[in-house]
Amino acid sequence: MAAEAAKAPAAAAPAAAAPVVEKQTNCLGCNKPLKKIRRYYRNGKFYCTKRCWYKAQDASKEAKEEKK
C-alpha cells in the first residue's frame, strides 16, 4: 500500500501542470466584447468584424516596421 501511495502524487502532478487555455472575450482590433452572433475568425483569433481584422493586421505591420 505504501508503494501505491507514493506513486499517486507523482502521477497527479503532470495532470495538474497542464496549461489553462483562456477563452478570448474581446476583439483584438477594437477591444469590444465578442458576441456569439458576430464573430470573425482568422488565424486562430476572433475579431468582431472583418474591418477589425484588417485594422489589427495593419497595426501589426506598422509595429514590425517600427522595430526595424
CHARMM internal coordinates of N, CA and C (Angstrom, degrees):
IC EDIT
DIST 1 N 1 CA 1.4516
DIST 1 CA 1 C 1.5233
ANGL 1 N 1 CA 1 C 111.35
DIST 1 C 2 N 1.2992
ANGL 1 CA 1 C 2 N 117.92
DIHE 1 N 1 CA 1 C 2 N -36.86
DIST 2 N 2 CA 1.4618
ANGL 1 C 2 N 2 CA 121.37
DIHE 1 CA 1 C 2 N 2 CA -178.82
DIST 2 CA 2 C 1.5182
ANGL 2 N 2 CA 2 C 111.03
DIHE 1 C 2 N 2 CA 2 C -65.01
DIST 2 C 3 N 1.3361
ANGL 2 CA 2 C 3 N 116.75
DIHE 2 N 2 CA 2 C 3 N -34.99
DIST 3 N 3 CA 1.4601
ANGL 2 C 3 N 3 CA 120.85
DIHE 2 CA 2 C 3 N 3 CA 179.33
DIST 3 CA 3 C 1.5282
ANGL 3 N 3 CA 3 C 109.94
DIHE 2 C 3 N 3 CA 3 C -67.98
DIST 3 C 4 N 1.3188
ANGL 3 CA 3 C 4 N 116.85
DIHE 3 N 3 CA 3 C 4 N -39.10
DIST 4 N 4 CA 1.4638
ANGL 3 C 4 N 4 CA 121.19
DIHE 3 CA 3 C 4 N 4 CA 178.76
DIST 4 CA 4 C 1.5343
ANGL 4 N 4 CA 4 C 110.51
DIHE 3 C 4 N 4 CA 4 C -67.14
DIST 4 C 5 N 1.3083
ANGL 4 CA 4 C 5 N 117.33
DIHE 4 N 4 CA 4 C 5 N -39.11
DIST 5 N 5 CA 1.4654
ANGL 4 C 5 N 5 CA 121.82
DIHE 4 CA 4 C 5 N 5 CA 179.92
DIST 5 CA 5 C 1.5214
ANGL 5 N 5 CA 5 C 110.68
DIHE 4 C 5 N 5 CA 5 C -67.23
DIST 5 C 6 N 1.3209
ANGL 5 CA 5 C 6 N 116.96
DIHE 5 N 5 CA 5 C 6 N -33.77
DIST 6 N 6 CA 1.4648
ANGL 5 C 6 N 6 CA 120.46
DIHE 5 CA 5 C 6 N 6 CA 179.59
DIST 6 CA 6 C 1.5282
ANGL 6 N 6 CA 6 C 111.25
DIHE 5 C 6 N 6 CA 6 C -71.74
DIST 6 C 7 N 1.3198
ANGL 6 CA 6 C 7 N 118.12
DIHE 6 N 6 CA 6 C 7 N -32.32
DIST 7 N 7 CA 1.4733
ANGL 6 C 7 N 7 CA 122.53
DIHE 6 CA 6 C 7 N 7 CA -179.60
DIST 7 CA 7 C 1.5192
ANGL 7 N 7 CA 7 C 112.18
DIHE 6 C 7 N 7 CA 7 C -76.98
DIST 7 C 8 N 1.2951
ANGL 7 CA 7 C 8 N 118.98
DIHE 7 N 7 CA 7 C 8 N -29.63
DIST 8 N 8 CA 1.4636
ANGL 7 C 8 N 8 CA 122.96
DIHE 7 CA 7 C 8 N 8 CA -175.05
DIST 8 CA 8 C 1.5270
ANGL 8 N 8 CA 8 C 112.84
DIHE 7 C 8 N 8 CA 8 C -61.42
DIST 8 C 9 N 1.3391
ANGL 8 CA 8 C 9 N 121.54
DIHE 8 N 8 CA 8 C 9 N -47.40
DIST 9 N 9 CA 1.4596
ANGL 8 C 9 N 9 CA 120.00
DIHE 8 CA 8 C 9 N 9 CA 179.44
DIST 9 CA 9 C 1.5336
ANGL 9 N 9 CA 9 C 112.93
DIHE 8 C 9 N 9 CA 9 C -64.76
DIST 9 C 10 N 1.3216
ANGL 9 CA 9 C 10 N 117.29
DIHE 9 N 9 CA 9 C 10 N -34.32
DIST 10 N 10 CA 1.4585
ANGL 9 C 10 N 10 CA 120.46
DIHE 9 CA 9 C 10 N 10 CA 179.70
DIST 10 CA 10 C 1.5271
ANGL 10 N 10 CA 10 C 110.22
DIHE 9 C 10 N 10 CA 10 C -67.46
DIST 10 C 11 N 1.3175
ANGL 10 CA 10 C 11 N 118.00
DIHE 10 N 10 CA 10 C 11 N -36.45
DIST 11 N 11 CA 1.4572
ANGL 10 C 11 N 11 CA 121.63
DIHE 10 CA 10 C 11 N 11 CA -179.88
DIST 11 CA 11 C 1.5287
ANGL 11 N 11 CA 11 C 111.02
DIHE 10 C 11 N 11 CA 11 C -73.27
DIST 11 C 12 N 1.3197
ANGL 11 CA 11 C 12 N 117.97
DIHE 11 N 11 CA 11 C 12 N -29.94
DIST 12 N 12 CA 1.4595
ANGL 11 C 12 N 12 CA 121.61
DIHE 11 CA 11 C 12 N 12 CA -178.52
DIST 12 CA 12 C 1.5251
ANGL 12 N 12 CA 12 C 112.05
DIHE 11 C 12 N 12 CA 12 C -78.76
DIST 12 C 13 N 1.3182
ANGL 12 CA 12 C 13 N 118.52
DIHE 12 N 12 CA 12 C 13 N -23.68
DIST 13 N 13 CA 1.4693
ANGL 12 C 13 N 13 CA 122.00
DIHE 12 CA 12 C 13 N 13 CA -176.74
DIST 13 CA 13 C 1.5287
ANGL 13 N 13 CA 13 C 113.12
DIHE 12 C 13 N 13 CA 13 C -62.87
DIST 13 C 14 N 1.3422
ANGL 13 CA 13 C 14 N 122.06
DIHE 13 N 13 CA 13 C 14 N -46.48
DIST 14 N 14 CA 1.4689
ANGL 13 C 14 N 14 CA 120.21
DIHE 13 CA 13 C 14 N 14 CA 179.69
DIST 14 CA 14 C 1.5264
ANGL 14 N 14 CA 14 C 112.82
DIHE 13 C 14 N 14 CA 14 C -63.61
DIST 14 C 15 N 1.3109
ANGL 14 CA 14 C 15 N 118.24
DIHE 14 N 14 CA 14 C 15 N -33.56
DIST 15 N 15 CA 1.4557
ANGL 14 C 15 N 15 CA 120.77
DIHE 14 CA 14 C 15 N 15 CA 179.42
DIST 15 CA 15 C 1.5252
ANGL 15 N 15 CA 15 C 110.68
DIHE 14 C 15 N 15 CA 15 C -68.66
DIST 15 C 16 N 1.3142
ANGL 15 CA 15 C 16 N 117.53
DIHE 15 N 15 CA 15 C 16 N -35.75
DIST 16 N 16 CA 1.4577
ANGL 15 C 16 N 16 CA 121.63
DIHE 15 CA 15 C 16 N 16 CA 180.00
DIST 16 CA 16 C 1.5270
ANGL 16 N 16 CA 16 C 111.14
DIHE 15 C 16 N 16 CA 16 C -75.56
DIST 16 C 17 N 1.3261
ANGL 16 CA 16 C 17 N 118.24
DIHE 16 N 16 CA 16 C 17 N -22.99
DIST 17 N 17 CA 1.4603
ANGL 16 C 17 N 17 CA 121.79
DIHE 16 CA 16 C 17 N 17 CA -177.91
DIST 17 CA 17 C 1.5287
ANGL 17 N 17 CA 17 C 112.80
DIHE 16 C 17 N 17 CA 17 C -85.36
DIST 17 C 18 N 1.3281
ANGL 17 CA 17 C 18 N 118.32
DIHE 17 N 17 CA 17 C 18 N 1.25
DIST 18 N 18 CA 1.4626
ANGL 17 C 18 N 18 CA 121.61
DIHE 17 CA 17 C 18 N 18 CA -179.61
DIST 18 CA 18 C 1.5273
ANGL 18 N 18 CA 18 C 109.70
DIHE 17 C 18 N 18 CA 18 C -62.84
DIST 18 C 19 N 1.3407
ANGL 18 CA 18 C 19 N 118.22
DIHE 18 N 18 CA 18 C 19 N 135.69
DIST 19 N 19 CA 1.4683
ANGL 18 C 19 N 19 CA 120.33
DIHE 18 CA 18 C 19 N 19 CA -178.96
DIST 19 CA 19 C 1.5272
ANGL 19 N 19 CA 19 C 111.78
DIHE 18 C 19 N 19 CA 19 C -67.67
DIST 19 C 20 N 1.3084
ANGL 19 CA 19 C 20 N 115.11
DIHE 19 N 19 CA 19 C 20 N 143.55
DIST 20 N 20 CA 1.4567
ANGL 19 C 20 N 20 CA 120.93
DIHE 19 CA 19 C 20 N 20 CA 179.95
DIST 20 CA 20 C 1.5191
ANGL 20 N 20 CA 20 C 108.27
DIHE 19 C 20 N 20 CA 20 C -93.01
DIST 20 C 21 N 1.3333
ANGL 20 CA 20 C 21 N 116.40
DIHE 20 N 20 CA 20 C 21 N 124.72
DIST 21 N 21 CA 1.4603
ANGL 20 C 21 N 21 CA 121.46
DIHE 20 CA 20 C 21 N 21 CA -179.67
DIST 21 CA 21 C 1.5250
ANGL 21 N 21 CA 21 C 108.33
DIHE 20 C 21 N 21 CA 21 C -92.52
DIST 21 C 22 N 1.3290
ANGL 21 CA 21 C 22 N 116.43
DIHE 21 N 21 CA 21 C 22 N 122.33
DIST 22 N 22 CA 1.4570
ANGL 21 C 22 N 22 CA 120.53
DIHE 21 CA 21 C 22 N 22 CA -179.85
DIST 22 CA 22 C 1.5148
ANGL 22 N 22 CA 22 C 109.86
DIHE 21 C 22 N 22 CA 22 C -89.18
DIST 22 C 23 N 1.3056
ANGL 22 CA 22 C 23 N 116.16
DIHE 22 N 22 CA 22 C 23 N 141.47
DIST 23 N 23 CA 1.4564
ANGL 22 C 23 N 23 CA 121.83
DIHE 22 CA 22 C 23 N 23 CA 179.00
DIST 23 CA 23 C 1.5248
ANGL 23 N 23 CA 23 C 109.21
DIHE 22 C 23 N 23 CA 23 C -80.19
DIST 23 C 24 N 1.3261
ANGL 23 CA 23 C 24 N 115.64
DIHE 23 N 23 CA 23 C 24 N 132.84
DIST 24 N 24 CA 1.4611
ANGL 23 C 24 N 24 CA 120.29
DIHE 23 CA 23 C 24 N 24 CA 179.84
DIST 24 CA 24 C 1.5210
ANGL 24 N 24 CA 24 C 108.95
DIHE 23 C 24 N 24 CA 24 C -74.23
DIST 24 C 25 N 1.3330
ANGL 24 CA 24 C 25 N 117.49
DIHE 24 N 24 CA 24 C 25 N 125.30
DIST 25 N 25 CA 1.4587
ANGL 24 C 25 N 25 CA 120.85
DIHE 24 CA 24 C 25 N 25 CA -176.29
DIST 25 CA 25 C 1.5229
ANGL 25 N 25 CA 25 C 112.99
DIHE 24 C 25 N 25 CA 25 C -112.80
DIST 25 C 26 N 1.3313
ANGL 25 CA 25 C 26 N 118.00
DIHE 25 N 25 CA 25 C 26 N -16.93
DIST 26 N 26 CA 1.4637
ANGL 25 C 26 N 26 CA 120.78
DIHE 25 CA 25 C 26 N 26 CA -178.23
DIST 26 CA 26 C 1.5122
ANGL 26 N 26 CA 26 C 110.52
DIHE 25 C 26 N 26 CA 26 C -122.83
DIST 26 C 27 N 1.3193
ANGL 26 CA 26 C 27 N 115.86
DIHE 26 N 26 CA 26 C 27 N 152.85
DIST 27 N 27 CA 1.4544
ANGL 26 C 27 N 27 CA 123.44
DIHE 26 CA 26 C 27 N 27 CA 176.50
DIST 27 CA 27 C 1.5280
ANGL 27 N 27 CA 27 C 108.63
DIHE 26 C 27 N 27 CA 27 C -67.73
DIST 27 C 28 N 1.3227
ANGL 27 CA 27 C 28 N 117.05
DIHE 27 N 27 CA 27 C 28 N 139.78
DIST 28 N 28 CA 1.4573
ANGL 27 C 28 N 28 CA 120.62
DIHE 27 CA 27 C 28 N 28 CA -179.74
DIST 28 CA 28 C 1.5244
ANGL 28 N 28 CA 28 C 112.23
DIHE 27 C 28 N 28 CA 28 C -80.07
DIST 28 C 29 N 1.3389
ANGL 28 CA 28 C 29 N 117.28
DIHE 28 N 28 CA 28 C 29 N -16.60
DIST 29 N 29 CA 1.4563
ANGL 28 C 29 N 29 CA 120.54
DIHE 28 CA 28 C 29 N 29 CA 179.83
DIST 29 CA 29 C 1.5173
ANGL 29 N 29 CA 29 C 113.14
DIHE 28 C 29 N 29 CA 29 C -87.09
DIST 29 C 30 N 1.3379
ANGL 29 CA 29 C 30 N 116.97
DIHE 29 N 29 CA 29 C 30 N -43.56
DIST 30 N 30 CA 1.4667
ANGL 29 C 30 N 30 CA 119.89
DIHE 29 CA 29 C 30 N 30 CA -174.46
DIST 30 CA 30 C 1.5294
ANGL 30 N 30 CA 30 C 113.40
DIHE 29 C 30 N 30 CA 30 C -123.65
DIST 30 C 31 N 1.3382
ANGL 30 CA 30 C 31 N 117.44
DIHE 30 N 30 CA 30 C 31 N -5.04
DIST 31 N 31 CA 1.4602
ANGL 30 C 31 N 31 CA 123.66
DIHE 30 CA 30 C 31 N 31 CA 177.96
DIST 31 CA 31 C 1.5312
ANGL 31 N 31 CA 31 C 113.76
DIHE 30 C 31 N 31 CA 31 C 67.18
DIST 31 C 32 N 1.3133
ANGL 31 CA 31 C 32 N 117.42
DIHE 31 N 31 CA 31 C 32 N 21.79
DIST 32 N 32 CA 1.4662
ANGL 31 C 32 N 32 CA 120.46
DIHE 31 CA 31 C 32 N 32 CA 174.02
DIST 32 CA 32 C 1.5204
ANGL 32 N 32 CA 32 C 109.04
DIHE 31 C 32 N 32 CA 32 C -80.63
DIST 32 C 33 N 1.3316
ANGL 32 CA 32 C 33 N 117.36
DIHE 32 N 32 CA 32 C 33 N 152.89
DIST 33 N 33 CA 1.4697
ANGL 32 C 33 N 33 CA 119.29
DIHE 32 CA 32 C 33 N 33 CA 176.28
DIST 33 CA 33 C 1.5342
ANGL 33 N 33 CA 33 C 110.35
DIHE 32 C 33 N 33 CA 33 C -64.26
DIST 33 C 34 N 1.3310
ANGL 33 CA 33 C 34 N 116.32
DIHE 33 N 33 CA 33 C 34 N 137.12
DIST 34 N 34 CA 1.4604
ANGL 33 C 34 N 34 CA 120.58
DIHE 33 CA 33 C 34 N 34 CA 178.98
DIST 34 CA 34 C 1.5194
ANGL 34 N 34 CA 34 C 109.62
DIHE 33 C 34 N 34 CA 34 C -81.09
DIST 34 C 35 N 1.3149
ANGL 34 CA 34 C 35 N 115.62
DIHE 34 N 34 CA 34 C 35 N 137.34
DIST 35 N 35 CA 1.4533
ANGL 34 C 35 N 35 CA 121.53
DIHE 34 CA 34 C 35 N 35 CA 175.95
DIST 35 CA 35 C 1.5194
ANGL 35 N 35 CA 35 C 107.79
DIHE 34 C 35 N 35 CA 35 C -110.32
DIST 35 C 36 N 1.3059
ANGL 35 CA 35 C 36 N 115.71
DIHE 35 N 35 CA 35 C 36 N 153.34
DIST 36 N 36 CA 1.4539
ANGL 35 C 36 N 36 CA 120.27
DIHE 35 CA 35 C 36 N 36 CA -176.50
DIST 36 CA 36 C 1.5260
ANGL 36 N 36 CA 36 C 111.40
DIHE 35 C 36 N 36 CA 36 C -64.08
DIST 36 C 37 N 1.3153
ANGL 36 CA 36 C 37 N 117.13
DIHE 36 N 36 CA 36 C 37 N -33.00
DIST 37 N 37 CA 1.4589
ANGL 36 C 37 N 37 CA 121.31
DIHE 36 CA 36 C 37 N 37 CA -177.11
DIST 37 CA 37 C 1.5184
ANGL 37 N 37 CA 37 C 111.31
DIHE 36 C 37 N 37 CA 37 C -70.33
DIST 37 C 38 N 1.3328
ANGL 37 CA 37 C 38 N 117.25
DIHE 37 N 37 CA 37 C 38 N -43.64
DIST 38 N 38 CA 1.4553
ANGL 37 C 38 N 38 CA 121.48
DIHE 37 CA 37 C 38 N 38 CA -177.34
DIST 38 CA 38 C 1.5167
ANGL 38 N 38 CA 38 C 110.35
DIHE 37 C 38 N 38 CA 38 C -111.78
DIST 38 C 39 N 1.3367
ANGL 38 CA 38 C 39 N 116.10
DIHE 38 N 38 CA 38 C 39 N 97.61
DIST 39 N 39 CA 1.4531
ANGL 38 C 39 N 39 CA 121.07
DIHE 38 CA 38 C 39 N 39 CA 175.12
DIST 39 CA 39 C 1.5122
ANGL 39 N 39 CA 39 C 108.30
DIHE 38 C 39 N 39 CA 39 C -139.46
DIST 39 C 40 N 1.3142
ANGL 39 CA 39 C 40 N 116.48
DIHE 39 N 39 CA 39 C 40 N 137.16
DIST 40 N 40 CA 1.4474
ANGL 39 C 40 N 40 CA 122.88
DIHE 39 CA 39 C 40 N 40 CA 178.46
DIST 40 CA 40 C 1.5228
ANGL 40 N 40 CA 40 C 106.70
DIHE 39 C 40 N 40 CA 40 C -121.54
DIST 40 C 41 N 1.3303
ANGL 40 CA 40 C 41 N 117.48
DIHE 40 N 40 CA 40 C 41 N 117.24
DIST 41 N 41 CA 1.4634
ANGL 40 C 41 N 41 CA 122.57
DIHE 40 CA 40 C 41 N 41 CA -173.36
DIST 41 CA 41 C 1.5239
ANGL 41 N 41 CA 41 C 109.87
DIHE 40 C 41 N 41 CA 41 C -105.40
DIST 41 C 42 N 1.3320
ANGL 41 CA 41 C 42 N 116.83
DIHE 41 N 41 CA 41 C 42 N 122.56
DIST 42 N 42 CA 1.4544
ANGL 41 C 42 N 42 CA 122.22
DIHE 41 CA 41 C 42 N 42 CA 176.27
DIST 42 CA 42 C 1.5163
ANGL 42 N 42 CA 42 C 109.83
DIHE 41 C 42 N 42 CA 42 C -143.12
DIST 42 C 43 N 1.3293
ANGL 42 CA 42 C 43 N 115.85
DIHE 42 N 42 CA 42 C 43 N 132.62
DIST 43 N 43 CA 1.4621
ANGL 42 C 43 N 43 CA 123.25
DIHE 42 CA 42 C 43 N 43 CA 173.83
DIST 43 CA 43 C 1.5281
ANGL 43 N 43 CA 43 C 113.34
DIHE 42 C 43 N 43 CA 43 C 51.58
DIST 43 C 44 N 1.3230
ANGL 43 CA 43 C 44 N 117.10
DIHE 43 N 43 CA 43 C 44 N 40.96
DIST 44 N 44 CA 1.4598
ANGL 43 C 44 N 44 CA 120.83
DIHE 43 CA 43 C 44 N 44 CA 175.69
DIST 44 CA 44 C 1.5104
ANGL 44 N 44 CA 44 C 115.05
DIHE 43 C 44 N 44 CA 44 C 81.36
DIST 44 C 45 N 1.3367
ANGL 44 CA 44 C 45 N 118.04
DIHE 44 N 44 CA 44 C 45 N 9.14
DIST 45 N 45 CA 1.4613
ANGL 44 C 45 N 45 CA 121.53
DIHE 44 CA 44 C 45 N 45 CA -179.06
DIST 45 CA 45 C 1.5214
ANGL 45 N 45 CA 45 C 109.78
DIHE 44 C 45 N 45 CA 45 C -132.15
DIST 45 C 46 N 1.3369
ANGL 45 CA 45 C 46 N 116.17
DIHE 45 N 45 CA 45 C 46 N 155.91
DIST 46 N 46 CA 1.4588
ANGL 45 C 46 N 46 CA 121.86
DIHE 45 CA 45 C 46 N 46 CA -179.88
DIST 46 CA 46 C 1.5206
ANGL 46 N 46 CA 46 C 110.96
DIHE 45 C 46 N 46 CA 46 C -107.02
DIST 46 C 47 N 1.3149
ANGL 46 CA 46 C 47 N 115.49
DIHE 46 N 46 CA 46 C 47 N 141.80
DIST 47 N 47 CA 1.4618
ANGL 46 C 47 N 47 CA 124.03
DIHE 46 CA 46 C 47 N 47 CA 175.56
DIST 47 CA 47 C 1.5228
ANGL 47 N 47 CA 47 C 106.67
DIHE 46 C 47 N 47 CA 47 C -131.62
DIST 47 C 48 N 1.3450
ANGL 47 CA 47 C 48 N 117.06
DIHE 47 N 47 CA 47 C 48 N 160.62
DIST 48 N 48 CA 1.4605
ANGL 47 C 48 N 48 CA 118.28
DIHE 47 CA 47 C 48 N 48 CA -178.64
DIST 48 CA 48 C 1.5370
ANGL 48 N 48 CA 48 C 111.26
DIHE 47 C 48 N 48 CA 48 C -79.81
DIST 48 C 49 N 1.3147
ANGL 48 CA 48 C 49 N 118.31
DIHE 48 N 48 CA 48 C 49 N -32.78
DIST 49 N 49 CA 1.4666
ANGL 48 C 49 N 49 CA 121.61
DIHE 48 CA 48 C 49 N 49 CA 177.78
DIST 49 CA 49 C 1.5251
ANGL 49 N 49 CA 49 C 109.53
DIHE 48 C 49 N 49 CA 49 C -145.67
DIST 49 C 50 N 1.3154
ANGL 49 CA 49 C 50 N 114.72
DIHE 49 N 49 CA 49 C 50 N 170.77
DIST 50 N 50 CA 1.4537
ANGL 49 C 50 N 50 CA 120.22
DIHE 49 CA 49 C 50 N 50 CA 177.07
DIST 50 CA 50 C 1.5235
ANGL 50 N 50 CA 50 C 110.85
DIHE 49 C 50 N 50 CA 50 C -65.99
DIST 50 C 51 N 1.3120
ANGL 50 CA 50 C 51 N 116.53
DIHE 50 N 50 CA 50 C 51 N -32.33
DIST 51 N 51 CA 1.4657
ANGL 50 C 51 N 51 CA 121.40
DIHE 50 CA 50 C 51 N 51 CA 178.48
DIST 51 CA 51 C 1.5330
ANGL 51 N 51 CA 51 C 110.91
DIHE 50 C 51 N 51 CA 51 C -62.05
DIST 51 C 52 N 1.3147
ANGL 51 CA 51 C 52 N 117.13
DIHE 51 N 51 CA 51 C 52 N -41.62
DIST 52 N 52 CA 1.4632
ANGL 51 C 52 N 52 CA 120.89
DIHE 51 CA 51 C 52 N 52 CA 178.36
DIST 52 CA 52 C 1.5235
ANGL 52 N 52 CA 52 C 110.94
DIHE 51 C 52 N 52 CA 52 C -66.78
DIST 52 C 53 N 1.3288
ANGL 52 CA 52 C 53 N 117.13
DIHE 52 N 52 CA 52 C 53 N -33.84
DIST 53 N 53 CA 1.4569
ANGL 52 C 53 N 53 CA 120.15
DIHE 52 CA 52 C 53 N 53 CA 176.51
DIST 53 CA 53 C 1.5282
ANGL 53 N 53 CA 53 C 110.34
DIHE 52 C 53 N 53 CA 53 C -63.60
DIST 53 C 54 N 1.3391
ANGL 53 CA 53 C 54 N 116.85
DIHE 53 N 53 CA 53 C 54 N -45.93
DIST 54 N 54 CA 1.4601
ANGL 53 C 54 N 54 CA 120.75
DIHE 53 CA 53 C 54 N 54 CA 176.92
DIST 54 CA 54 C 1.5282
ANGL 54 N 54 CA 54 C 111.02
DIHE 53 C 54 N 54 CA 54 C -60.56
DIST 54 C 55 N 1.3166
ANGL 54 CA 54 C 55 N 115.90
DIHE 54 N 54 CA 54 C 55 N -42.10
DIST 55 N 55 CA 1.4612
ANGL 54 C 55 N 55 CA 121.44
DIHE 54 CA 54 C 55 N 55 CA -179.57
DIST 55 CA 55 C 1.5334
ANGL 55 N 55 CA 55 C 110.88
DIHE 54 C 55 N 55 CA 55 C -61.65
DIST 55 C 56 N 1.3133
ANGL 55 CA 55 C 56 N 116.99
DIHE 55 N 55 CA 55 C 56 N -42.81
DIST 56 N 56 CA 1.4624
ANGL 55 C 56 N 56 CA 121.67
DIHE 55 CA 55 C 56 N 56 CA 179.29
DIST 56 CA 56 C 1.5295
ANGL 56 N 56 CA 56 C 110.40
DIHE 55 C 56 N 56 CA 56 C -67.95
DIST 56 C 57 N 1.3342
ANGL 56 CA 56 C 57 N 117.64
DIHE 56 N 56 CA 56 C 57 N -37.06
DIST 57 N 57 CA 1.4613
ANGL 56 C 57 N 57 CA 121.01
DIHE 56 CA 56 C 57 N 57 CA 178.25
DIST 57 CA 57 C 1.5238
ANGL 57 N 57 CA 57 C 110.76
DIHE 56 C 57 N 57 CA 57 C -64.91
DIST 57 C 58 N 1.3242
ANGL 57 CA 57 C 58 N 116.40
DIHE 57 N 57 CA 57 C 58 N -43.45
DIST 58 N 58 CA 1.4636
ANGL 57 C 58 N 58 CA 120.81
DIHE 57 CA 57 C 58 N 58 CA 178.84
DIST 58 CA 58 C 1.5284
ANGL 58 N 58 CA 58 C 111.00
DIHE 57 C 58 N 58 CA 58 C -63.37
DIST 58 C 59 N 1.3153
ANGL 58 CA 58 C 59 N 116.42
DIHE 58 N 58 CA 58 C 59 N -40.99
DIST 59 N 59 CA 1.4602
ANGL 58 C 59 N 59 CA 120.66
DIHE 58 CA 58 C 59 N 59 CA -179.24
DIST 59 CA 59 C 1.5371
ANGL 59 N 59 CA 59 C 110.78
DIHE 58 C 59 N 59 CA 59 C -65.38
DIST 59 C 60 N 1.3359
ANGL 59 CA 59 C 60 N 116.48
DIHE 59 N 59 CA 59 C 60 N -38.56
DIST 60 N 60 CA 1.4600
ANGL 59 C 60 N 60 CA 118.72
DIHE 59 CA 59 C 60 N 60 CA -179.82
DIST 60 CA 60 C 1.5350
ANGL 60 N 60 CA 60 C 110.92
DIHE 59 C 60 N 60 CA 60 C -70.74
DIST 60 C 61 N 1.3346
ANGL 60 CA 60 C 61 N 117.32
DIHE 60 N 60 CA 60 C 61 N -34.91
DIST 61 N 61 CA 1.4682
ANGL 60 C 61 N 61 CA 120.51
DIHE 60 CA 60 C 61 N 61 CA 176.59
DIST 61 CA 61 C 1.5202
ANGL 61 N 61 CA 61 C 110.51
DIHE 60 C 61 N 61 CA 61 C -65.06
DIST 61 C 62 N 1.3242
ANGL 61 CA 61 C 62 N 117.37
DIHE 61 N 61 CA 61 C 62 N -42.58
DIST 62 N 62 CA 1.4622
ANGL 61 C 62 N 62 CA 121.88
DIHE 61 CA 61 C 62 N 62 CA 179.11
DIST 62 CA 62 C 1.5259
ANGL 62 N 62 CA 62 C 110.68
DIHE 61 C 62 N 62 CA 62 C -63.07
DIST 62 C 63 N 1.3191
ANGL 62 CA 62 C 63 N 116.76
DIHE 62 N 62 CA 62 C 63 N -40.76
DIST 63 N 63 CA 1.4610
ANGL 62 C 63 N 63 CA 121.22
DIHE 62 CA 62 C 63 N 63 CA -179.88
DIST 63 CA 63 C 1.5264
ANGL 63 N 63 CA 63 C 110.87
DIHE 62 C 63 N 63 CA 63 C -64.68
DIST 63 C 64 N 1.3246
ANGL 63 CA 63 C 64 N 116.93
DIHE 63 N 63 CA 63 C 64 N -39.15
DIST 64 N 64 CA 1.4673
ANGL 63 C 64 N 64 CA 120.77
DIHE 63 CA 63 C 64 N 64 CA 178.88
DIST 64 CA 64 C 1.5239
ANGL 64 N 64 CA 64 C 110.54
DIHE 63 C 64 N 64 CA 64 C -67.42
DIST 64 C 65 N 1.3460
ANGL 64 CA 64 C 65 N 117.41
DIHE 64 N 64 CA 64 C 65 N -38.17
DIST 65 N 65 CA 1.4564
ANGL 64 C 65 N 65 CA 120.88
DIHE 64 CA 64 C 65 N 65 CA -179.99
DIST 65 CA 65 C 1.5312
ANGL 65 N 65 CA 65 C 111.21
DIHE 64 C 65 N 65 CA 65 C -68.28
DIST 65 C 66 N 1.3319
ANGL 65 CA 65 C 66 N 117.31
DIHE 65 N 65 CA 65 C 66 N -35.94
DIST 66 N 66 CA 1.4571
ANGL 65 C 66 N 66 CA 121.35
DIHE 65 CA 65 C 66 N 66 CA 179.37
DIST 66 CA 66 C 1.5304
ANGL 66 N 66 CA 66 C 111.59
DIHE 65 C 66 N 66 CA 66 C -68.49
DIST 66 C 67 N 1.3195
ANGL 66 CA 66 C 67 N 117.47
DIHE 66 N 66 CA 66 C 67 N -31.56
DIST 67 N 67 CA 1.4583
ANGL 66 C 67 N 67 CA 121.06
DIHE 66 CA 66 C 67 N 67 CA 178.97
DIST 67 CA 67 C 1.5235
ANGL 67 N 67 CA 67 C 111.33
DIHE 66 C 67 N 67 CA 67 C -66.25
DIST 67 C 68 N 1.3222
ANGL 67 CA 67 C 68 N 116.39
DIHE 67 N 67 CA 67 C 68 N -34.29
DIST 68 N 68 CA 1.4679
ANGL 67 C 68 N 68 CA 120.73
DIHE 67 CA 67 C 68 N 68 CA -177.19
DIST 68 CA 68 C 1.4572
ANGL 68 N 68 CA 68 C 111.02
DIHE 67 C 68 N 68 CA 68 C -73.77
END
COOR INIT
IC SEED 1 N 1 CA 1 C
IC BUILD
